[in-house]
Amino acid sequence: MTSCAVPISSFLSRCEISSAKSTFKPFLLRPKASVSLSAMAAEGSSATSIVPAIIIGGGRIGQMLQSMGTGEDILIRRGQKVPADFRGPIFVCTRNDDLDAVLEATPEARWSDLVFFQNGMLEPWLQSKGLHDSDQVLAYFAVSKLGEPPVDGKTDLNPEGLTAAFGKWAYSLATRLRAGGLSCKILDKETFEKQMLEKLIWISAFMLVGARHPGANVGTVESEYRDEVSSLIEELASAAATEACVEFEPGMVERLCAYSRAVAHFPTAVKELHSFSTIFFYYTSQTSGNNWQGVVEKFRETLAFFLPNSLDYDTNGEKEELLGPLSSLASPQV
C-alpha cells in the first residue's frame, strides 16, 4: 500500500485561488459509487443517438466534436454567451486559462451540464467555484492540426483505448466519440481521479523533456530520451502517490511510453505550466520531501523561457516561498 506522509487535504488547504467570490476548498480523492449506464441514459442519451450539445471553443477539439455531431450543435466562440434554453451537455474545449471566462459566459443554472476536457489538476479550481463532481474527460487522443482527423490513443498495452469520462453526460459523450471512431471508457470518480493524475504525469514529463530538446516531438522523447523521461515519470508518480494517498497500477512508465508511441507525431510544448500542472508537484515537494526542486534545477534553462513572473495562487502568506524558487528562473514571456 502507498504510504501517505501528508494527506492531500493538508497540501491543498495551504492554497487559495485568487477570486473575489470564492476560496479554495480541500480536495480529497474519495470513493464514489460506480456510474451506471442506466443513470447516463436517463440524461437523454442512448446507444444509437447523439445528443446535441453546446461546444465552447472552436479549436482542434471543439471542431472535432462538432464534426461528430448531427448538425444540431451550437459552437460558442470567445466573447459569446451560452444560451440558457438549450438542454444538453456543454463541452468545454478551451485552454485552462479561459475557464473563468467560460463560467462568466454560462448561466449558473447550466453549470451542472458543463463537461471539462482540460488536462491537469482541475479539482481545486472546480471546488473553488462550487462545481463539485463536475463532468470531466481524459482525452487520450490527439488532433495535431485544425481539421485533421484525431488519432486514438490505443496502444499495444491498452488496445481498448485510454480515453475516459466521468459524470452525468459521460454516456452521451462516449456515444459521440465512438460514433466518430474513438474509444471512451466510463469510470467512477475514484478510478477517474487516479487516471487523471497519471495523465497529468504524462503531460508534465513528456512536455518538459521535449521542451528541453528543441524540435523533439512526443515520439522523439520516447525513443531518444527514454531514460530521462522515465526517471521524471517515476519521480512525479512517487510524489503524486504519496501526496494524494493513491496506489497506481504497476507499469506506469511502460503505459505512458506506449501512449507516446501511439501519438508520436504530436509536438511538445510547455503551456500554462503554472496554472494546473506543475503547481501540484511543487507543493508536493514542499510537503513530502520529493525532489521536484531538483527537477526545476535540472530544467532551469528550459523553464526560464516558460515560467511566468507571477502565479494565480495565494498561499496564505507563503506566496514568496512559491515565487522565489520559480520566478527567479523566469524571463519575460515571449
Sequence and secondary structure as in RCSB ss.txt:
>XXXX:A:sequence
MTSCAVPISSFLSRCEISSAKSTFKPFLLRPKASVSLSAMAAEGSSATSIVPAIIIGGGRIGQMLQSMGTGEDIL
IRRGQKVPADFRGPIFVCTRNDDLDAVLEATPEARWSDLVFFQNGMLEPWLQSKGLHDSDQVLAYFAVSKLGEPP
VDGKTDLNPEGLTAAFGKWAYSLATRLRAGGLSCKILDKETFEKQMLEKLIWISAFMLVGARHPGANVGTVESEY
RDEVSSLIEELASAAATEACVEFEPGMVERLCAYSRAVAHFPTAVKELHSFSTIFFYYTSQTSGNNWQGVVEKFR
ETLAFFLPNSLDYDTNGEKEELLGPLSSLASPQV
>XXXX:A:secstr
    SS HHHHHHT EE  SS               HHHHHTTT  SS     EEE  SHHHHHHHHTS S  EE
E TT    TT  S EEE S GGGHHHHHHHS GGGGGGEEE   S  HHHHHHTT TT EEEE  EE  STTS  
EE   SS TT   EEESTTHHHHHHHHHHTT   EE  HHHHHHHHHHHHHHHHHHHHHHHHSTT BHHHHHHHS
HHHHHHHHHHHHHHHHHHHT    S HHHHHHHHHHHTTT B    STTTTTHHHHHHHHHHH   HHHHHHHTH
HHHTTT  SS SEE TT HHHHHHHHHTT     
